Amino acid sequence: MPGWPKIFGTSVSYCDGKWAVAGANGTDWTESFKFVNGKWTRIKPDGTTSTGMTQGCYNGIKLRQQGAPEAFMRRVTVCKPSEIGR
């Protein structure tokens, strides 16, 4: 993944073979991924939380419509409706 901090190594907090959440060890930086067409694809955040988390937040309805499992949903930050698109 371009820009991934190689110094720290990777920590995978969730992976079921289709959905994953991974981050850099020793940091609070995480990314969410979906396995599409034979490769892992980063899921872009849909907004920014009111607390200004740099990682952003996700539209929970959209993720569920795409088939995201509950275990994955518990590991990502879901946007409040007012935070989507910010």
Residue pairs with C-beta under 8 A, 6 or more apart in sequence:
1 31
1 40
1 42
4 10
4 24
5 24
5 27
5 29
8 24
8 25
8 26
8 27
9 24
9 25
10 22
10 23
10 24
10 25
11 22
11 23
11 24
11 25
12 20
12 21
12 22
13 21
13 22
13 23
13 30
13 75
14 20
14 21
14 71
14 72
14 75
15 21
15 22
16 69
16 71
16 72
17 35
18 34
18 35
18 67
19 32
19 33
19 34
19 35
19 68
19 69
19 72
20 32
20 33
20 34
20 35
20 40
20 72
21 30
21 31
21 32
21 33
21 72
21 75
21 76
22 30
22 31
22 33
23 29
23 30
23 31
29 55
30 55
31 42
31 43
31 55
32 42
32 43
32 58
32 72
32 76
33 40
33 41
33 42
33 43
34 40
34 41
34 43
34 66
35 41
43 58
43 63
44 56
45 55
45 56
45 57
45 58
46 56
46 57
46 58
46 59
46 62
46 79
46 84
46 85
47 56
47 57
47 58
47 59
47 79
47 83
47 84
47 85
47 86
48 56
48 57
48 83
48 86
49 56
49 57
49 77
49 79
49 80
49 83
50 80
50 82
50 83
53 77
55 77
56 77
57 76
57 77
57 78
57 79
57 80
57 83
57 84
58 76
58 77
58 78
58 79
59 78
59 79
59 84
60 73
60 78
60 79
63 72
63 73
63 76
63 78
64 73
